[in-house]
Amino acid sequence: LQGKMAELYQAGKYSDALDCSIECHTLVLECFGEDHPATASAANNRALMHKSLGETTEAIKFYDEALQVYRDVLGNEHASTATAACNLALLY
């Protein structure tokens, strides 16, 4: 699903990419639970699709989710945590 989502995103088909990201996020949550780096990554991807569609409130929600999971699982000093914080900050 991530490959398909990336392909759709690169083609500018953001709505279709969002659908893939929602499906991917749901599957990752079911497989790994809330506190896993894969879940944070899926939330980050979902946020990017919302951002691309101009849906800032939803993007903030999922970037914040990604940031919280990365902080909890990987700590504040990890590169993924810093990237998530930057992604969220760029929306403000």
C-alpha positions in Angstrom: 0.0 0.0 0.0 2.8 2.4 0.7 4.2 2.0 -2.8 0.8 2.6 -4.3 0.3 5.6 -2.0 3.6 7.1 -3.1 2.8 6.5 -6.7 -0.5 8.3 -6.4 1.0 11.1 -4.4 3.7 11.7 -7.0 1.1 11.7 -9.7 -0.8 14.4 -7.9 -3.7 12.2 -7.1 -3.9 13.3 -3.5 -7.4 12.1 -2.7 -6.7 8.6 -3.9 -3.4 8.7 -2.0 -5.3 9.7 1.1 -7.5 6.7 0.7 -4.5 4.4 0.5 -2.9 6.1 3.6 -6.1 5.6 5.6 -6.2 2.0 4.7 -2.5 1.6 5.5 -2.8 3.4 8.8 -5.7 1.2 9.8 -3.8 -2.0 8.9 -0.7 -0.9 10.8 -2.8 -0.1 13.9 -4.4 -3.5 13.8 -1.0 -5.3 13.3 1.3 -3.3 15.5 -0.9 -1.3 17.9 -0.7 2.4 18.8 2.9 2.4 20.2 5.0 1.3 17.3 7.3 3.2 14.9 5.4 1.8 11.9 2.2 3.3 13.3 3.9 6.7 13.6 5.1 6.4 10.1 1.6 5.6 8.8 0.2 8.6 10.7 2.9 10.8 9.3 2.0 9.7 5.7 -1.7 10.2 6.4 -0.9 13.7 7.6 1.0 14.5 4.5 -1.9 13.5 2.3 -4.2 15.7 4.3 -1.7 18.6 4.1 -1.6 18.1 0.3 -5.3 18.4 0.1 -5.3 21.6 2.2 -6.9 19.9 5.1 -4.7 21.5 7.8 -6.7 20.5 10.8 -6.6 16.8 9.9 -2.9 17.1 9.0 -2.1 18.6 12.4 -4.0 15.7 14.1 -2.0 13.0 12.4 1.4 14.8 12.5 0.8 15.2 16.3 -0.1 11.5 16.6 3.2 10.6 14.8 5.2 12.9 17.0 3.7 11.5 20.2 4.3 7.9 19.2 7.9 8.6 18.1 8.6 10.4 21.4 7.1 7.6 23.4 8.8 4.8 21.5 12.1 6.3 20.2 12.7 9.2 22.5 13.1 12.9 21.9 16.6 12.6 20.5 15.8 10.3 17.6 15.9 11.6 14.0 12.3 10.4 13.3 11.1 12.3 16.3 12.8 15.5 15.1 11.4 15.0 11.6 7.9 14.6 13.0 8.3 17.8 15.1 9.5 19.7 12.0 6.6 18.4 9.9 4.1 19.6 12.5 5.9 22.9 13.0 5.7 23.7 9.3 1.9 23.8 9.4 2.0 26.8 11.8 
